[in-house]
């Protein structure tokens, strides 16, 4: 075993420990803000594991998408609605807990049998393959074209949905009586529209 | 492309000649460029703090720091010393763990990004294939640290500042990434070395700024917004938020934020120099100079002079951009939060999408000029 392999094994151990610790923290801690920050730790450890597997593009995309976007969004949402509430004990909570434990154990058993049963083709090539992005791009436009296009359509739908939600035109005179006719629009309270640059007060200093 | 001087190979070879095994020699080499880069980044911060003081003074017709060293060059060192000896306080109702972790998470990704800044063909910590993508991915981690310190301070101004910082950096990351994507499209690679090599050969005429003028403007605006400089320093707007997420910080923890913001500014300027201004290339092609001097391009002396000139060129370009950023800071007023978000989402994002589309079309139409 040479130095590089030793470093790889040690970093794998560290990353795995970090990942397990962070994931357990996400589930077990009662403070939801800690859970959200630990989720970022779990994502970063996963990115490190991808790096060890020579998947550099996937690792960086993991950091960019999951840590930089998804997790920031989660923390954002938590902080905007941050009310510290103590959990009230629910009667017969053990039923839920047992059901959760059964589902989790079943999922774990299913995944472990899958991992053990699959004949993994382990690469013995010592050199680091370069240009993983080129390979991924080629796959996207040949044999994985349909999933790729479907994912882009899904993202487009989400984008349009977000714009529709954010740009709701509202009618100030609309009262509850009119709500029956507009079943599919969301009720909202009137607000003043002040486009940027048209506010005379901010320029008259 | 000639390989130029390869310090790593020479260093490892000389250690192996002394009797060390190859693995150990490489291990001895590895921390050296990293340490050098960290020291370089810190010195870069000291220089830009001094520049900020001097230029702001000149803008306001003052003298600026004058007596601490010649021309006041030791003023930033004195600042640093003062911050080191300040008492490190944690507010009583704050969350001490997250309060300490916040500035650390802000600073580490910024320093890590120096991995991919090239100063020459082989003068780079590591030429990873992902290149600029590493920088974009790492800079997206920073808002988590800002949110963390904003939350942990247990102060409503700090929380608002943290939320604003996160919203701002998410909004401006998209036009930034799209502007980089247009460059990547032209150079067929994410590696910073390949991006600079693609601009070489024609001197100043080959630089990407002529082929990507819109991309250059978008990139610099978005980079300034990511650095939270005036006119985009809303997260720490004094009149509204005291000091934003830094309100409760003092001593070394505050120094980390301060350091991080200036390191980020220098880093952004370096990235503009690499992506748009030809990196370490001289305004006149090196081959032409070699021709004039009547020596071969692989002449040892020419290579040493060329490497040092390359480092100087990169730094000169970067510090010219730092100078424009400082001048901007002391010239323009701060924008409002709605204007900031309007600029990002309704102006820069569509423009950068169109820029990307036009670049792709031009690449197909003129593969010679736009990197086929």
Interface residues (C-beta under 8 A of the other chain):
Chain A: X2 X3 X4 X33 X37 X40 X44 X56 X57 X60 X61 X63 X64 X67 X68 X69 X71 X72 X75 X76 X79 X80 X82 X130 X131 X132 X133 X196 X197 X202
Chain B: X23 X24 X27 X98 X128 X129 X130 X133 X134 X136 X137 X138 X140 X141 X143 X144 X147 X148 X150 X151 X159 X162 X163 X166 X167 X170 X173 X190 X336 X338 X339 X342
